Amino acid sequence: MKYECTYEANPLLPNRPSLERLIAHKAITLYPIYHPDYNRYVVQNEDIMWATGMIALVAYHNYRLIDKVKKYQERCPKVSTL
């Protein structure tokens, strides 16, 4: 989150989460999915394709957003690092 006009869209996280908060969030939410005691579902190729497609859409959206912000930096200044 280098720019003031960008923020985290995930409603479970604050607008400007710290790196530690992001890592904790991913670990807590993904643990039940990957741990065999919680998930007995066998992942199929179609499941992987859907998940990859969704992640690709999010990454593309983020790339376009940051590209737009870089073009118009006077409208969206960088966040202070103090």
N, CA, C and O atoms as CSV, one atom per row, in Angstrom:
chain,resi,resn,atom,element,x,y,z
A,1,MET,N,N,0.827,-1.176,0.000
A,1,MET,CA,C,0.000,0.000,0.000
A,1,MET,C,C,0.877,1.247,0.000
A,1,MET,O,O,0.999,1.934,1.014
A,2,LYS,N,N,1.474,1.524,-1.129
A,2,LYS,CA,C,2.394,2.652,-1.247
A,2,LYS,C,C,1.670,3.975,-1.431
A,2,LYS,O,O,2.254,5.028,-1.174
A,3,TYR,N,N,0.422,3.955,-1.867
A,3,TYR,CA,C,-0.276,5.177,-2.210
A,3,TYR,C,C,-1.484,5.394,-1.298
A,3,TYR,O,O,-2.117,4.441,-0.845
A,4,GLU,N,N,-1.791,6.678,-1.037
A,4,GLU,CA,C,-2.876,7.026,-0.124
A,4,GLU,C,C,-4.248,6.601,-0.636
A,4,GLU,O,O,-5.136,6.313,0.167
A,5,CYS,N,N,-4.439,6.557,-1.929
A,5,CYS,CA,C,-5.765,6.251,-2.464
A,5,CYS,C,C,-6.014,4.753,-2.657
A,5,CYS,O,O,-7.099,4.364,-3.088
A,6,THR,N,N,-5.046,3.925,-2.352
A,6,THR,CA,C,-5.260,2.484,-2.443
A,6,THR,C,C,-5.508,1.925,-1.048
A,6,THR,O,O,-4.971,2.425,-0.060
A,7,TYR,N,N,-6.315,0.899,-0.985
A,7,TYR,CA,C,-6.631,0.279,0.290
A,7,TYR,C,C,-6.981,-1.191,0.071
A,7,TYR,O,O,-7.238,-1.616,-1.055
A,8,GLU,N,N,-6.988,-1.945,1.134
A,8,GLU,CA,C,-7.310,-3.369,1.093
A,8,GLU,C,C,-8.818,-3.523,0.904
A,8,GLU,O,O,-9.596,-2.923,1.647
A,9,ALA,N,N,-9.232,-4.306,-0.065
A,9,ALA,CA,C,-10.646,-4.494,-0.355
A,9,ALA,C,C,-11.267,-5.640,0.434
A,9,ALA,O,O,-12.491,-5.743,0.510
A,10,ASN,N,N,-10.449,-6.494,1.017
A,10,ASN,CA,C,-10.968,-7.613,1.795
A,10,ASN,C,C,-11.661,-7.072,3.045
A,10,ASN,O,O,-11.018,-6.391,3.844
A,11,PRO,N,N,-12.954,-7.354,3.240
A,11,PRO,CA,C,-13.666,-6.807,4.393
A,11,PRO,C,C,-13.207,-7.379,5.733
A,11,PRO,O,O,-13.542,-6.827,6.781
A,12,LEU,N,N,-12.453,-8.463,5.719
A,12,LEU,CA,C,-11.961,-9.059,6.957
A,12,LEU,C,C,-10.662,-8.430,7.432
A,12,LEU,O,O,-10.167,-8.766,8.508
A,13,LEU,N,N,-10.109,-7.528,6.648
A,13,LEU,CA,C,-8.846,-6.864,6.992
A,13,LEU,C,C,-9.060,-5.355,7.067
A,13,LEU,O,O,-9.986,-4.826,6.453
A,14,PRO,N,N,-8.198,-4.657,7.823
A,14,PRO,CA,C,-8.297,-3.191,7.833
A,14,PRO,C,C,-7.867,-2.597,6.490
A,14,PRO,O,O,-7.308,-3.298,5.647
A,15,ASN,N,N,-8.129,-1.316,6.300
A,15,ASN,CA,C,-7.786,-0.667,5.024
A,15,ASN,C,C,-6.300,-0.729,4.705
A,15,ASN,O,O,-5.927,-0.845,3.538
A,16,ARG,N,N,-5.445,-0.653,5.721
A,16,ARG,CA,C,-3.998,-0.716,5.534
A,16,ARG,C,C,-3.395,-1.760,6.469
A,16,ARG,O,O,-2.789,-1.409,7.481
A,17,PRO,N,N,-3.558,-3.046,6.136
A,17,PRO,CA,C,-3.028,-4.082,7.020
A,17,PRO,C,C,-1.498,-4.159,6.968
A,17,PRO,O,O,-0.882,-3.882,5.939
A,18,SER,N,N,-0.914,-4.531,8.078
A,18,SER,CA,C,0.534,-4.719,8.118
A,18,SER,C,C,0.882,-6.054,7.448
A,18,SER,O,O,0.012,-6.896,7.231
A,19,LEU,N,N,2.143,-6.228,7.132
A,19,LEU,CA,C,2.584,-7.486,6.527
A,19,LEU,C,C,2.309,-8.652,7.468
A,19,LEU,O,O,1.879,-9.718,7.028
A,20,GLU,N,N,2.554,-8.453,8.758
A,20,GLU,CA,C,2.301,-9.511,9.743
A,20,GLU,C,C,0.823,-9.888,9.777
A,20,GLU,O,O,0.482,-11.066,9.887
A,21,ARG,N,N,-0.052,-8.891,9.682
A,21,ARG,CA,C,-1.496,-9.146,9.693
A,21,ARG,C,C,-1.910,-9.925,8.447
A,21,ARG,O,O,-2.737,-10.833,8.532
A,22,LEU,N,N,-1.342,-9.578,7.290
A,22,LEU,CA,C,-1.657,-10.308,6.065
A,22,LEU,C,C,-1.216,-11.767,6.150
A,22,LEU,O,O,-1.954,-12.665,5.745
A,23,ILE,N,N,-0.021,-12.000,6.674
A,23,ILE,CA,C,0.491,-13.365,6.803
A,23,ILE,C,C,-0.368,-14.160,7.776
A,23,ILE,O,O,-0.715,-15.308,7.503
A,24,ALA,N,N,-0.714,-13.556,8.911
A,24,ALA,CA,C,-1.563,-14.238,9.895
A,24,ALA,C,C,-2.934,-14.556,9.300
A,24,ALA,O,O,-3.468,-15.645,9.514
A,25,HIS,N,N,-3.496,-13.618,8.562
A,25,HIS,CA,C,-4.800,-13.832,7.938
A,25,HIS,C,C,-4.757,-15.013,6.966
A,25,HIS,O,O,-5.636,-15.875,6.981
A,26,LYS,N,N,-3.731,-15.040,6.129
A,26,LYS,CA,C,-3.608,-16.151,5.169
A,26,LYS,C,C,-3.410,-17.482,5.884
A,26,LYS,O,O,-4.014,-18.488,5.513
A,27,ALA,N,N,-2.570,-17.485,6.902
A,27,ALA,CA,C,-2.297,-18.733,7.625
A,27,ALA,C,C,-3.557,-19.264,8.302
A,27,ALA,O,O,-3.841,-20.460,8.243
A,28,ILE,N,N,-4.303,-18.381,8.938
A,28,ILE,CA,C,-5.511,-18.807,9.663
A,28,ILE,C,C,-6.600,-19.268,8.702
A,28,ILE,O,O,-7.273,-20.264,8.967
A,29,THR,N,N,-6.783,-18.568,7.601
A,29,THR,CA,C,-7.853,-18.949,6.679
A,29,THR,C,C,-7.490,-20.140,5.797
A,29,THR,O,O,-8.374,-20.899,5.401
A,30,LEU,N,N,-6.219,-20.317,5.485
A,30,LEU,CA,C,-5.841,-21.428,4.602
A,30,LEU,C,C,-5.530,-22.724,5.351
A,30,LEU,O,O,-5.561,-23.799,4.751
A,31,TYR,N,N,-5.234,-22.643,6.638
A,31,TYR,CA,C,-4.891,-23.845,7.408
A,31,TYR,C,C,-5.982,-24.922,7.323
A,31,TYR,O,O,-5.660,-26.075,7.036
A,32,PRO,N,N,-7.255,-24.594,7.561
A,32,PRO,CA,C,-8.280,-25.650,7.477
A,32,PRO,C,C,-8.445,-26.236,6.076
A,32,PRO,O,O,-8.870,-27.382,5.925
A,33,ILE,N,N,-8.111,-25.452,5.057
A,33,ILE,CA,C,-8.264,-25.944,3.689
A,33,ILE,C,C,-7.216,-27.005,3.376
A,33,ILE,O,O,-7.517,-28.009,2.730
A,34,TYR,N,N,-6.002,-26.786,3.827
A,34,TYR,CA,C,-4.901,-27.686,3.474
A,34,TYR,C,C,-4.612,-28.773,4.501
A,34,TYR,O,O,-3.953,-29.760,4.177
A,35,HIS,N,N,-5.089,-28.614,5.728
A,35,HIS,CA,C,-4.799,-29.622,6.753
A,35,HIS,C,C,-5.727,-30.819,6.564
A,35,HIS,O,O,-6.942,-30.639,6.478
A,36,PRO,N,N,-5.186,-32.038,6.498
A,36,PRO,CA,C,-6.010,-33.216,6.205
A,36,PRO,C,C,-7.039,-33.540,7.287
A,36,PRO,O,O,-8.030,-34.206,6.987
A,37,ASP,N,N,-6.849,-33.102,8.520
A,37,ASP,CA,C,-7.840,-33.368,9.564
A,37,ASP,C,C,-9.122,-32.572,9.358
A,37,ASP,O,O,-10.177,-32.976,9.845
A,38,TYR,N,N,-9.054,-31.462,8.657
A,38,TYR,CA,C,-10.218,-30.610,8.444
A,38,TYR,C,C,-10.843,-30.792,7.075
A,38,TYR,O,O,-12.041,-30.562,6.908
A,39,ASN,N,N,-10.065,-31.196,6.104
A,39,ASN,CA,C,-10.558,-31.249,4.736
A,39,ASN,C,C,-10.307,-32.628,4.143
A,39,ASN,O,O,-9.161,-33.040,3.957
A,40,ARG,N,N,-11.373,-33.320,3.854
A,40,ARG,CA,C,-11.263,-34.659,3.256
A,40,ARG,C,C,-11.577,-34.631,1.753
A,40,ARG,O,O,-11.630,-35.678,1.108
A,41,TYR,N,N,-11.779,-33.458,1.214
A,41,TYR,CA,C,-12.115,-33.300,-0.197
A,41,TYR,C,C,-10.873,-33.501,-1.057
A,41,TYR,O,O,-9.804,-32.973,-0.752
A,42,VAL,N,N,-11.023,-34.260,-2.125
A,42,VAL,CA,C,-9.924,-34.477,-3.064
A,42,VAL,C,C,-9.981,-33.386,-4.132
A,42,VAL,O,O,-10.996,-33.213,-4.807
A,43,VAL,N,N,-8.901,-32.669,-4.271
A,43,VAL,CA,C,-8.845,-31.564,-5.230
A,43,VAL,C,C,-8.731,-32.127,-6.644
A,43,VAL,O,O,-7.898,-32.988,-6.930
A,44,GLN,N,N,-9.587,-31.618,-7.510
A,44,GLN,CA,C,-9.604,-32.045,-8.906
A,44,GLN,C,C,-8.933,-30.967,-9.764
A,44,GLN,O,O,-8.732,-29.841,-9.309
A,45,ASN,N,N,-8.592,-31.315,-10.992
A,45,ASN,CA,C,-7.979,-30.352,-11.915
A,45,ASN,C,C,-8.874,-29.145,-12.147
A,45,ASN,O,O,-8.379,-28.023,-12.247
A,46,GLU,N,N,-10.169,-29.352,-12.233
A,46,GLU,CA,C,-11.111,-28.254,-12.452
A,46,GLU,C,C,-11.075,-27.261,-11.281
A,46,GLU,O,O,-11.180,-26.051,-11.484
A,47,ASP,N,N,-10.927,-27.777,-10.067
A,47,ASP,CA,C,-10.827,-26.905,-8.891
A,47,ASP,C,C,-9.595,-26.012,-8.985
A,47,ASP,O,O,-9.655,-24.819,-8.688
A,48,ILE,N,N,-8.490,-26.598,-9.396
A,48,ILE,CA,C,-7.242,-25.841,-9.531
A,48,ILE,C,C,-7.385,-24.779,-10.619
A,48,ILE,O,O,-6.910,-23.654,-10.461
A,49,MET,N,N,-8.037,-25.137,-11.718
A,49,MET,CA,C,-8.222,-24.180,-12.812
A,49,MET,C,C,-9.067,-22.993,-12.355
A,49,MET,O,O,-8.730,-21.852,-12.671
A,50,TRP,N,N,-10.160,-23.229,-11.617
A,50,TRP,CA,C,-11.011,-22.146,-11.126
A,50,TRP,C,C,-10.242,-21.253,-10.155
A,50,TRP,O,O,-10.307,-20.027,-10.253
A,51,ALA,N,N,-9.519,-21.860,-9.224
A,51,ALA,CA,C,-8.760,-21.085,-8.242
A,51,ALA,C,C,-7.687,-20.241,-8.939
A,51,ALA,O,O,-7.499,-19.072,-8.604
A,52,THR,N,N,-6.997,-20.828,-9.891
A,52,THR,CA,C,-5.966,-20.105,-10.628
A,52,THR,C,C,-6.570,-18.954,-11.420
A,52,THR,O,O,-5.995,-17.866,-11.473
A,53,GLY,N,N,-7.714,-19.184,-12.028
A,53,GLY,CA,C,-8.390,-18.132,-12.778
A,53,GLY,C,C,-8.807,-16.963,-11.894
A,53,GLY,O,O,-8.652,-15.804,-12.279
A,54,MET,N,N,-9.331,-17.262,-10.719
A,54,MET,CA,C,-9.746,-16.201,-9.796
A,54,MET,C,C,-8.539,-15.400,-9.308
A,54,MET,O,O,-8.595,-14.173,-9.238
A,55,ILE,N,N,-7.467,-16.081,-8.977
A,55,ILE,CA,C,-6.253,-15.395,-8.519
A,55,ILE,C,C,-5.680,-14.536,-9.649
A,55,ILE,O,O,-5.195,-13.431,-9.408
A,56,ALA,N,N,-5.738,-15.044,-10.875
A,56,ALA,CA,C,-5.240,-14.274,-12.018
A,56,ALA,C,C,-6.066,-13.006,-12.219
A,56,ALA,O,O,-5.509,-11.953,-12.532
A,57,LEU,N,N,-7.382,-13.088,-12.046
A,57,LEU,CA,C,-8.226,-11.898,-12.180
A,57,LEU,C,C,-7.899,-10.856,-11.115
A,57,LEU,O,O,-7.825,-9.665,-11.415
A,58,VAL,N,N,-7.705,-11.291,-9.890
A,58,VAL,CA,C,-7.359,-10.370,-8.803
A,58,VAL,C,C,-5.999,-9.721,-9.080
A,58,VAL,O,O,-5.840,-8.512,-8.912
A,59,ALA,N,N,-5.027,-10.522,-9.502
A,59,ALA,CA,C,-3.693,-9.989,-9.796
A,59,ALA,C,C,-3.756,-8.986,-10.949
A,59,ALA,O,O,-3.101,-7.946,-10.890
A,60,TYR,N,N,-4.519,-9.274,-11.976
A,60,TYR,CA,C,-4.660,-8.354,-13.108
A,60,TYR,C,C,-5.315,-7.046,-12.671
A,60,TYR,O,O,-4.877,-5.965,-13.065
A,61,HIS,N,N,-6.355,-7.148,-11.863
A,61,HIS,CA,C,-7.017,-5.952,-11.343
A,61,HIS,C,C,-6.034,-5.099,-10.542
A,61,HIS,O,O,-5.979,-3.883,-10.726
A,62,ASN,N,N,-5.261,-5.725,-9.660
A,62,ASN,CA,C,-4.285,-4.993,-8.850
A,62,ASN,C,C,-3.213,-4.344,-9.724
A,62,ASN,O,O,-2.811,-3.210,-9.467
A,63,TYR,N,N,-2.754,-5.044,-10.742
A,63,TYR,CA,C,-1.755,-4.506,-11.659
A,63,TYR,C,C,-2.295,-3.263,-12.366
A,63,TYR,O,O,-1.604,-2.247,-12.439
A,64,ARG,N,N,-3.515,-3.331,-12.883
A,64,ARG,CA,C,-4.121,-2.188,-13.570
A,64,ARG,C,C,-4.315,-1.011,-12.620
A,64,ARG,O,O,-4.092,0.139,-13.001
A,65,LEU,N,N,-4.727,-1.292,-11.391
A,65,LEU,CA,C,-4.934,-0.236,-10.418
A,65,LEU,C,C,-3.633,0.492,-10.095
A,65,LEU,O,O,-3.602,1.722,-10.090
A,66,ILE,N,N,-2.576,-0.240,-9.830
A,66,ILE,CA,C,-1.291,0.371,-9.506
A,66,ILE,C,C,-0.728,1.116,-10.724
A,66,ILE,O,O,-0.121,2.176,-10.572
A,67,ASP,N,N,-0.923,0.575,-11.912
A,67,ASP,CA,C,-0.471,1.260,-13.127
A,67,ASP,C,C,-1.182,2.603,-13.275
A,67,ASP,O,O,-0.553,3.600,-13.629
A,68,LYS,N,N,-2.482,2.638,-13.009
A,68,LYS,CA,C,-3.242,3.885,-13.091
A,68,LYS,C,C,-2.768,4.887,-12.041
A,68,LYS,O,O,-2.647,6.077,-12.332
A,69,VAL,N,N,-2.503,4.422,-10.842
A,69,VAL,CA,C,-2.037,5.302,-9.767
A,69,VAL,C,C,-0.674,5.890,-10.111
A,69,VAL,O,O,-0.430,7.068,-9.850
A,70,LYS,N,N,0.210,5.100,-10.685
A,70,LYS,CA,C,1.536,5.598,-11.063
A,70,LYS,C,C,1.448,6.677,-12.140
A,70,LYS,O,O,2.253,7.608,-12.154
A,71,LYS,N,N,0.472,6.555,-13.043
A,71,LYS,CA,C,0.313,7.550,-14.107
A,71,LYS,C,C,-0.164,8.894,-13.561
A,71,LYS,O,O,0.196,9.947,-14.088
A,72,TYR,N,N,-0.974,8.853,-12.505
A,72,TYR,CA,C,-1.578,10.067,-11.965
A,72,TYR,C,C,-1.153,10.277,-10.513
A,72,TYR,O,O,-2.002,10.365,-9.626
A,73,GLN,N,N,0.140,10.356,-10.270
A,73,GLN,CA,C,0.653,10.476,-8.904
A,73,GLN,C,C,0.263,11.780,-8.234
A,73,GLN,O,O,0.215,11.849,-7.006
A,74,GLU,N,N,-0.016,12.819,-9.017
A,74,GLU,CA,C,-0.414,14.088,-8.403
A,74,GLU,C,C,-1.782,13.973,-7.734
A,74,GLU,O,O,-2.071,14.714,-6.795
A,75,ARG,N,N,-2.620,13.062,-8.200
A,75,ARG,CA,C,-3.934,12.837,-7.590
A,75,ARG,C,C,-3.867,11.904,-6.392
A,75,ARG,O,O,-4.733,11.932,-5.517
A,76,CYS,N,N,-2.835,11.084,-6.363
A,76,CYS,CA,C,-2.725,10.064,-5.324
A,76,CYS,C,C,-1.278,9.991,-4.834
A,76,CYS,O,O,-0.488,9.199,-5.350
A,77,PRO,N,N,-0.928,10.809,-3.845
A,77,PRO,CA,C,0.460,10.822,-3.384
A,77,PRO,C,C,0.851,9.547,-2.640
A,77,PRO,O,O,0.003,8.789,-2.171
A,78,LYS,N,N,2.164,9.339,-2.551
A,78,LYS,CA,C,2.666,8.187,-1.816
A,78,LYS,C,C,2.420,8.355,-0.323
A,78,LYS,O,O,2.337,9.473,0.185
A,79,VAL,N,N,2.305,7.242,0.361
A,79,VAL,CA,C,2.106,7.256,1.809
A,79,VAL,C,C,3.419,7.618,2.472
A,79,VAL,O,O,4.479,7.167,2.040
A,80,SER,N,N,3.360,8.416,3.501
A,80,SER,CA,C,4.564,8.802,4.237
A,80,SER,C,C,5.183,7.585,4.904
A,80,SER,O,O,4.465,6.721,5.408
A,81,THR,N,N,6.489,7.510,4.911
A,81,THR,CA,C,7.181,6.366,5.523
A,81,THR,C,C,7.727,6.690,6.895
A,81,THR,O,O,8.551,5.938,7.416
A,82,LEU,N,N,7.294,7.791,7.502
A,82,LEU,CA,C,7.759,8.170,8.842
A,82,LEU,C,C,7.181,7.285,9.896
A,82,LEU,O,O,7.468,7.464,11.079
